[in-house]
Amino acid sequence: MQNLAIVDLGSNSVRLAVNELRDDGTYREVNRVKVDSRLSEGMGPEKILQPKAMARTISALRSFRPYYEHLPNLIVRGIATAAVRQARNRADFLSQVKAATHIDLEVLSGDQEAYYDYLGAVNRLKVKDCLLLDTGGASCELVHVKDGRDANLISVPFGAVNLSEQFRLDDRVTAVDLFSAQVFLRERLRDIWWLNDAKHLPLVLLGGANRTLARMNRQQQKILHVENIHGYRLTTDQVMRTFERLIRVPLKERKRISGLEPERADIILGGMLPLVTLLQMLDSDRVVFSESGVREGIISEYLSQR
């Protein structure tokens, strides 16, 4: 048996998943930790990681060590996604991480991130035809799944944090800012020619903003075990009603909505906009939530290569 610790450095949060890999090809998660460090905060159009955001993130990475450093037969795999991928000062940041934590972070390309999303989600949900959407802090990954295979995939450089900052979606939202954000997204998504092949298909959702959408609706429906979102479904109408509810209230009231983490309240509208836009463009009638994504995809790949 081996222990695999995956450190996943995202644009909004840093996650640790520790799994036991068994000799029979199965695995069991023994620990999961998340810290909201918002690495992509303030990057702006210059794409420069800010000192405070880097310090927060490195502190979070340090806090993970006690969860895995004592384990036998240990493999540590560190990955970084959109914020680091896009950063002009990423080499400096990666060297700071290595010095502070001894972790060599592998910066995934957008295509790699989308492919691992596909591997992780499709293996667990057994969905044959869908559009997979992973909404992160600084990027969205899209995969058209056809007959269970990844027919097309792409990563686009906008997500919950940078959309919220660029279009001022954090507090009270004006009609002009919302319209500008929607026009921006429609123009970018129209450039993805193969999205037409995904019309009327269900959307399989991953990422922090989408998990928050699921939790809010499960809380509202008074479903037990709010966190158990894997396989949970919503209609397009339910998604739109939730978006409308969020957009009507200022940040102070948004923070009090059950199921919405207060520290995510200022980026939830930016996080939901790619989904809302895609549902309208593709005329899809439902969404399905996946708890499995990049980390589970990496585990699947690792087990297949043993």
Residue pairs with C-beta under 8 A, 6 or more apart in sequence:
1 20
1 21
1 22
1 23
1 73
2 20
2 21
2 73
2 74
2 75
3 18
3 19
3 20
3 21
3 30
3 68
3 71
3 72
3 73
3 74
3 75
4 18
4 19
4 21
4 27
4 75
4 77
4 299
4 302
5 16
5 17
5 18
5 19
5 64
5 67
5 68
5 71
5 74
5 75
5 76
5 77
6 16
6 17
6 18
6 19
6 77
6 78
6 79
6 295
6 298
6 299
7 14
7 15
7 16
7 61
7 64
7 76
7 77
7 78
7 79
7 103
7 105
8 14
8 15
8 16
8 17
8 79
8 81
8 294
8 295
9 39
9 57
9 61
9 78
9 79
9 80
9 81
9 83
9 84
9 105
10 39
10 81
10 82
10 83
10 136
10 137
10 208
11 38
11 39
11 40
11 81
11 82
11 83
11 136
11 137
11 138
11 139
11 159
11 161
12 36
12 37
12 38
12 39
12 40
12 136
12 137
12 159
12 160
12 161
12 208
12 264
12 267
13 34
13 35
13 36
13 37
13 38
13 137
13 208
14 34
14 35
14 37
14 39
14 57
14 60
14 61
14 64
15 32
15 33
15 34
15 35
15 295
16 31
16 32
16 33
16 34
16 64
16 67
16 68
17 29
17 31
17 32
17 295
18 29
18 30
18 31
18 32
18 67
18 68
18 71
19 27
19 28
19 29
19 30
19 299
20 27
20 28
20 30
21 27
21 299
21 302
21 303
21 306
22 28
25 303
25 306
27 299
27 303
31 67
31 68
33 63
33 64
33 67
35 60
35 63
36 261
36 263
36 264
37 53
37 56
37 57
37 59
37 60
38 53
38 56
38 137
38 161
39 49
39 53
39 54
39 56
39 57
39 83
39 84
39 137
40 49
40 53
40 82
40 83
40 137
40 138
40 159
40 161
40 162
41 50
41 52
41 53
41 161
41 165
42 50
42 53
42 165
43 49
43 50
43 83
43 86
43 87
43 138
43 162
44 165
46 88
47 86
47 87
47 88
48 87
48 88
48 89
49 83
49 84
49 87
49 89
49 90
49 93
54 93
54 96
57 97
58 96
58 97
58 100
58 101
61 97
61 100
61 101
61 103
62 100
62 101
65 101
68 74
68 76
76 103
77 106
77 298
78 97
78 103
78 104
78 105
78 106
79 105
79 106
79 107
79 108
79 294
79 298
80 94
80 105
80 106
80 107
80 108
81 107
81 108
81 113
81 136
81 138
81 139
81 294
82 110
82 113
82 136
82 137
82 138
82 139
82 155
82 157
82 159
83 137
83 138
84 90
84 93
84 94
84 105
84 107
85 107
85 108
85 109
85 110
85 139
86 138
86 139
86 157
87 93
90 107
94 105
94 107
97 103
97 105
98 104
98 105
108 116
108 294
109 155
110 139
110 141
110 154
110 155
110 156
110 157
111 153
111 154
111 155
113 134
113 139
113 141
113 155
113 294
114 132
114 134
114 141
114 142
114 143
114 150
114 153
114 154
114 155
115 143
115 150
115 153
115 297
116 293
116 294
116 295
116 297
116 298
116 301
117 132
117 134
117 141
117 143
117 206
117 293
117 294
117 297
118 132
118 143
118 145
118 150
118 153
118 297
119 296
119 297
119 300
119 301
120 290
120 292
120 293
120 294
120 295
120 296
120 297
120 298
120 299
120 300
121 127
121 132
121 204
121 206
121 290
121 292
121 293
121 296
121 297
122 132
122 145
122 148
123 292
123 296
123 297
123 300
124 230
124 290
124 291
124 292
124 296
125 204
125 230
125 231
125 288
125 290
125 292
127 145
127 148
127 202
127 204
127 288
128 145
128 147
128 148
129 145
129 146
129 147
129 201
130 145
130 198
130 201
130 202
130 203
130 204
130 288
131 142
131 143
131 144
131 145
131 195
131 198
131 201
131 202
131 203
131 204
131 278
131 282
131 284
132 141
132 142
132 143
132 144
132 145
132 203
132 204
132 206
132 290
133 140
133 141
133 142
133 203
133 204
133 205
133 206
133 207
133 210
133 274
133 275
133 278
134 140
134 141
134 142
134 205
134 206
134 207
134 210
134 293
134 294
135 159
135 160
135 205
135 206
135 207
135 208
135 209
135 210
135 271
135 272
135 274
135 275
136 159
136 160
136 207
136 208
137 159
137 160
137 161
137 162
137 208
137 267
138 157
138 158
138 159
138 161
138 162
139 155
139 156
139 157
139 158
139 159
140 155
140 156
140 158
140 159
140 207
140 274
141 153
141 154
141 155
141 206
142 153
142 154
142 155
142 156
142 192
142 195
143 150
143 152
143 153
144 150
144 151
144 152
144 153
144 194
144 195
144 197
144 198
145 151
145 204
146 197
151 194
151 197
152 194
152 197
154 192
156 188
156 189
156 192
158 184
158 185
158 188
158 274
159 207
159 209
159 270
159 271
159 274
160 208
160 209
160 267
160 268
160 270
160 271
161 267
161 270
162 270
163 169
163 181
163 185
163 270
163 271
163 273
163 274
164 170
164 266
164 267
164 269
164 270
164 271
165 270
166 181
166 184
167 177
167 178
167 180
167 181
167 184
167 270
168 174
168 177
169 177
169 178
169 181
169 267
169 269
169 270
169 273
170 251
170 266
170 267
170 269
171 250
171 251
171 266
172 250
172 251
173 247
173 269
178 247
181 270
181 273
182 273
182 277
185 273
185 274
185 277
186 277
186 281
189 195
189 274
189 277
189 278
189 281
190 281
195 278
195 281
195 282
198 282
199 282
199 283
199 284
200 282
200 283
200 284
200 285
201 282
201 284
202 284
202 285
202 286
202 287
202 288
203 275
203 278
203 279
203 282
203 284
203 286
203 287
203 288
204 287
204 288
204 289
204 290
205 213
205 214
205 275
205 287
205 288
205 289
205 290
206 289
206 290
206 292
206 293
207 271
207 293
208 264
208 271
209 264
209 267
209 268
209 270
209 271
209 272
209 275
210 271
210 275
210 289
211 229
211 289
211 291
212 259
212 260
212 261
212 264
212 268
212 271
213 234
213 239
213 242
213 272
213 275
214 229
214 232
214 234
214 289
215 226
215 227
215 229
215 259
215 260
216 242
216 257
216 258
216 259
216 260
217 232
217 234
217 238
217 242
217 259
218 226
218 229
218 232
218 259
219 226
219 258
219 259
220 258
220 259
226 259
229 289
229 291
230 289
230 290
230 291
230 292
231 288
231 289
231 290
232 288
232 289
233 286
233 287
233 288
233 289
234 286
234 287
234 289
235 285
235 286
236 279
236 284
236 285
236 286
236 287
239 272
239 275
239 276
239 279
239 287
240 276
240 279
242 272
243 269
243 272
243 276
245 257
246 254
246 257
246 260
246 268
246 269
246 272
247 269
249 257
251 265
251 266
254 260
254 265
254 266
254 268
255 262
255 265
257 265
260 268
264 271
275 287
278 284
279 287
